[in-house]
Amino acid sequence: MTVIIGSAFDIVTHCNVPRYLHNDFPLVNPLGTPYDRDAQRRSVETALTMAGSSEPVVKVSTLRWPNDTDWKSVYGKIDDSNREHLAKMGAANRRKRAANKVQGLAR
């Protein structure tokens, strides 16, 4: 087993995970952007290929987040430039969730 010191894969290799495909995308987007069927298909095909291996496989996907190669620098960023916009989005989300709850809809 090879342990890569100082990387996100330390825990994966330390725990001897048999197969791990890492898509470097924002949380809740494990296969890329919504409706990007090509990227989603490529991820699933890669994972299925890895599933057939009898040896442990840790692989980093070549897929990239489209139109924003530096999504990590702005992911979760809250400052004066976007605080008002985020507050409005949060209020709209809470209103919609409350309306859905009244209608008996839940996620």
C-alpha atoms as an extended CHARMM CRD file, in Angstrom:
* protein
*
       107  EXT
         1         1  MET       CA              0.0000000000        0.0000000000        0.0000000000  PROA      1               0.0000000000
         2         2  THR       CA              1.2380000000        3.4860000000       -0.8490000000  PROA      2               0.0000000000
         3         3  VAL       CA              0.2920000000        6.2790000000        1.5320000000  PROA      3               0.0000000000
         4         4  ILE       CA              0.4570000000        9.7560000000        0.0630000000  PROA      4               0.0000000000
         5         5  ILE       CA              1.4390000000       12.0180000000        2.9450000000  PROA      5               0.0000000000
         6         6  GLY       CA             -0.2890000000       15.3860000000        3.1670000000  PROA      6               0.0000000000
         7         7  SER       CA             -3.0400000000       14.7120000000        0.6590000000  PROA      7               0.0000000000
         8         8  ALA       CA             -6.7910000000       14.2150000000        0.7680000000  PROA      8               0.0000000000
         9         9  PHE       CA             -6.1830000000       10.5440000000        0.0750000000  PROA      9               0.0000000000
        10        10  ASP       CA             -4.4360000000        9.7760000000        3.3750000000  PROA      10              0.0000000000
        11        11  ILE       CA             -7.5660000000        8.3560000000        4.9580000000  PROA      11              0.0000000000
        12        12  VAL       CA             -8.5580000000        6.4470000000        1.8240000000  PROA      12              0.0000000000
        13        13  THR       CA             -5.2230000000        4.6890000000        1.5740000000  PROA      13              0.0000000000
        14        14  HSD       CA             -4.8220000000        4.2550000000        5.3310000000  PROA      14              0.0000000000
        15        15  CYS       CA             -8.1950000000        2.4910000000        5.5950000000  PROA      15              0.0000000000
        16        16  ASN       CA             -7.3910000000        0.2690000000        2.6100000000  PROA      16              0.0000000000
        17        17  VAL       CA            -10.4780000000        1.3500000000        0.6950000000  PROA      17              0.0000000000
        18        18  PRO       CA            -10.6860000000       -1.1710000000       -2.1650000000  PROA      18              0.0000000000
        19        19  ARG       CA            -11.8480000000        1.2850000000       -4.8160000000  PROA      19              0.0000000000
        20        20  TYR       CA            -12.0840000000        5.0550000000       -4.7150000000  PROA      20              0.0000000000
        21        21  LEU       CA            -12.8060000000        7.4720000000       -7.5430000000  PROA      21              0.0000000000
        22        22  HSD       CA            -12.2880000000       11.1230000000       -6.6180000000  PROA      22              0.0000000000
        23        23  ASN       CA            -14.2140000000       13.7030000000       -8.6250000000  PROA      23              0.0000000000
        24        24  ASP       CA            -12.9840000000       17.1200000000       -7.4970000000  PROA      24              0.0000000000
        25        25  PHE       CA            -16.3430000000       18.8990000000       -7.4900000000  PROA      25              0.0000000000
        26        26  PRO       CA            -18.2190000000       21.0100000000       -4.9240000000  PROA      26              0.0000000000
        27        27  LEU       CA            -20.2280000000       19.1590000000       -2.2920000000  PROA      27              0.0000000000
        28        28  VAL       CA            -23.5720000000       17.6550000000       -3.4150000000  PROA      28              0.0000000000
        29        29  ASN       CA            -22.2440000000       17.4580000000       -6.9950000000  PROA      29              0.0000000000
        30        30  PRO       CA            -20.4130000000       14.1020000000       -6.9770000000  PROA      30              0.0000000000
        31        31  LEU       CA            -20.8810000000       13.5600000000      -10.7090000000  PROA      31              0.0000000000
        32        32  GLY       CA            -20.5000000000       17.1430000000      -11.9050000000  PROA      32              0.0000000000
        33        33  THR       CA            -23.0160000000       19.7660000000      -12.8870000000  PROA      33              0.0000000000
        34        34  PRO       CA            -26.6960000000       18.8390000000      -13.1360000000  PROA      34              0.0000000000
        35        35  TYR       CA            -27.7710000000       17.5360000000      -16.5400000000  PROA      35              0.0000000000
        36        36  ASP       CA            -24.1900000000       17.0740000000      -17.7750000000  PROA      36              0.0000000000
        37        37  ARG       CA            -24.9210000000       13.5530000000      -18.9440000000  PROA      37              0.0000000000
        38        38  ASP       CA            -21.5850000000       13.1310000000      -20.6860000000  PROA      38              0.0000000000
        39        39  ALA       CA            -19.5840000000       13.8230000000      -17.5040000000  PROA      39              0.0000000000
        40        40  GLN       CA            -21.9720000000       11.7230000000      -15.4240000000  PROA      40              0.0000000000
        41        41  ARG       CA            -21.6870000000        8.8050000000      -17.8400000000  PROA      41              0.0000000000
        42        42  ARG       CA            -17.8780000000        9.0530000000      -17.8290000000  PROA      42              0.0000000000
        43        43  SER       CA            -17.8140000000        8.9690000000      -14.0200000000  PROA      43              0.0000000000
        44        44  VAL       CA            -20.0840000000        5.9420000000      -13.8360000000  PROA      44              0.0000000000
        45        45  GLU       CA            -18.1600000000        4.1100000000      -16.5760000000  PROA      45              0.0000000000
        46        46  THR       CA            -14.8670000000        4.7770000000      -14.7830000000  PROA      46              0.0000000000
        47        47  ALA       CA            -16.3220000000        3.5420000000      -11.4970000000  PROA      47              0.0000000000
        48        48  LEU       CA            -17.6780000000        0.3970000000      -13.1410000000  PROA      48              0.0000000000
        49        49  THR       CA            -14.2880000000       -0.2930000000      -14.7160000000  PROA      49              0.0000000000
        50        50  MET       CA            -12.6800000000        0.0830000000      -11.2930000000  PROA      50              0.0000000000
        51        51  ALA       CA            -15.2660000000       -2.2600000000       -9.7610000000  PROA      51              0.0000000000
        52        52  GLY       CA            -13.9870000000       -5.0500000000      -11.9690000000  PROA      52              0.0000000000
        53        53  SER       CA            -10.4580000000       -4.7740000000      -10.5770000000  PROA      53              0.0000000000
        54        54  SER       CA             -9.2050000000       -7.4190000000       -8.1660000000  PROA      54              0.0000000000
        55        55  GLU       CA             -6.6100000000       -4.9780000000       -6.7780000000  PROA      55              0.0000000000
        56        56  PRO       CA             -7.1960000000       -1.8050000000       -4.7360000000  PROA      56              0.0000000000
        57        57  VAL       CA             -7.6210000000        1.2250000000       -6.9870000000  PROA      57              0.0000000000
        58        58  VAL       CA             -7.4930000000        4.9060000000       -6.0220000000  PROA      58              0.0000000000
        59        59  LYS       CA             -8.0910000000        7.1570000000       -9.0020000000  PROA      59              0.0000000000
        60        60  VAL       CA             -8.4520000000       10.9190000000       -9.4620000000  PROA      60              0.0000000000
        61        61  SER       CA            -10.9190000000       11.8170000000      -12.1850000000  PROA      61              0.0000000000
        62        62  THR       CA             -9.7890000000       14.0240000000      -15.0450000000  PROA      62              0.0000000000
        63        63  LEU       CA            -13.1780000000       15.7610000000      -15.0760000000  PROA      63              0.0000000000
        64        64  ARG       CA            -13.1290000000       19.4550000000      -14.1460000000  PROA      64              0.0000000000
        65        65  TRP       CA            -15.8270000000       21.8280000000      -12.9440000000  PROA      65              0.0000000000
        66        66  PRO       CA            -16.9180000000       23.7290000000      -16.0700000000  PROA      66              0.0000000000
        67        67  ASN       CA            -16.3860000000       27.4580000000      -16.6070000000  PROA      67              0.0000000000
        68        68  ASP       CA            -14.7320000000       27.9050000000      -13.2230000000  PROA      68              0.0000000000
        69        69  THR       CA            -11.4280000000       26.1990000000      -12.7320000000  PROA      69              0.0000000000
        70        70  ASP       CA            -11.0190000000       27.8840000000       -9.3540000000  PROA      70              0.0000000000
        71        71  TRP       CA            -14.3610000000       27.0460000000       -7.6870000000  PROA      71              0.0000000000
        72        72  LYS       CA            -12.6500000000       26.2730000000       -4.3620000000  PROA      72              0.0000000000
        73        73  SER       CA            -11.5770000000       29.8830000000       -3.8220000000  PROA      73              0.0000000000
        74        74  VAL       CA            -15.1870000000       31.1100000000       -3.8660000000  PROA      74              0.0000000000
        75        75  TYR       CA            -16.9840000000       28.0420000000       -2.4830000000  PROA      75              0.0000000000
        76        76  GLY       CA            -18.6820000000       29.0250000000        0.7460000000  PROA      76              0.0000000000
        77        77  LYS       CA            -17.2740000000       32.5620000000        0.5540000000  PROA      77              0.0000000000
        78        78  ILE       CA            -19.3400000000       35.1530000000        2.3930000000  PROA      78              0.0000000000
        79        79  ASP       CA            -18.2320000000       38.7520000000        2.4410000000  PROA      79              0.0000000000
        80        80  ASP       CA            -19.6340000000       42.2310000000        1.8510000000  PROA      80              0.0000000000
        81        81  SER       CA            -19.7340000000       41.6520000000       -1.9180000000  PROA      81              0.0000000000
        82        82  ASN       CA            -22.3100000000       38.8420000000       -1.7000000000  PROA      82              0.0000000000
        83        83  ARG       CA            -23.8280000000       38.9990000000        1.7880000000  PROA      83              0.0000000000
        84        84  GLU       CA            -27.0780000000       40.7130000000        0.7200000000  PROA      84              0.0000000000
        85        85  HSD       CA            -27.5820000000       38.3650000000       -2.2440000000  PROA      85              0.0000000000
        86        86  LEU       CA            -27.0090000000       35.2910000000       -0.0660000000  PROA      86              0.0000000000
        87        87  ALA       CA            -29.4250000000       36.6090000000        2.5750000000  PROA      87              0.0000000000
        88        88  LYS       CA            -32.1270000000       37.0710000000       -0.0930000000  PROA      88              0.0000000000
        89        89  MET       CA            -31.5100000000       33.5660000000       -1.4400000000  PROA      89              0.0000000000
        90        90  GLY       CA            -31.7260000000       32.1270000000        2.0780000000  PROA      90              0.0000000000
        91        91  ALA       CA            -34.9900000000       33.9390000000        2.8100000000  PROA      91              0.0000000000
        92        92  ALA       CA            -36.4840000000       32.7320000000       -0.4900000000  PROA      92              0.0000000000
        93        93  ASN       CA            -35.4150000000       29.1810000000        0.2980000000  PROA      93              0.0000000000
        94        94  ARG       CA            -37.0030000000       29.3190000000        3.7640000000  PROA      94              0.0000000000
        95        95  ARG       CA            -40.2720000000       30.6860000000        2.3020000000  PROA      95              0.0000000000
        96        96  LYS       CA            -40.3770000000       27.9340000000       -0.3060000000  PROA      96              0.0000000000
        97        97  ARG       CA            -39.6570000000       25.2240000000        2.2800000000  PROA      97              0.0000000000
        98        98  ALA       CA            -42.3810000000       26.5820000000        4.5620000000  PROA      98              0.0000000000
        99        99  ALA       CA            -44.8770000000       26.6250000000        1.6790000000  PROA      99              0.0000000000
       100       100  ASN       CA            -43.9120000000       23.0750000000        0.7450000000  PROA      100             0.0000000000
       101       101  LYS       CA            -44.3850000000       21.9670000000        4.3520000000  PROA      101             0.0000000000
       102       102  VAL       CA            -47.8960000000       23.4330000000        4.4100000000  PROA      102             0.0000000000
       103       103  GLN       CA            -48.6720000000       21.4260000000        1.2440000000  PROA      103             0.0000000000
       104       104  GLY       CA            -47.3040000000       18.2540000000        2.8160000000  PROA      104             0.0000000000
       105       105  LEU       CA            -44.2840000000       18.1860000000        0.5400000000  PROA      105             0.0000000000
       106       106  ALA       CA            -40.9530000000       17.2200000000        2.0120000000  PROA      106             0.0000000000
       107       107  ARG       CA            -37.5500000000       16.3010000000        0.7550000000  PROA      107             0.0000000000
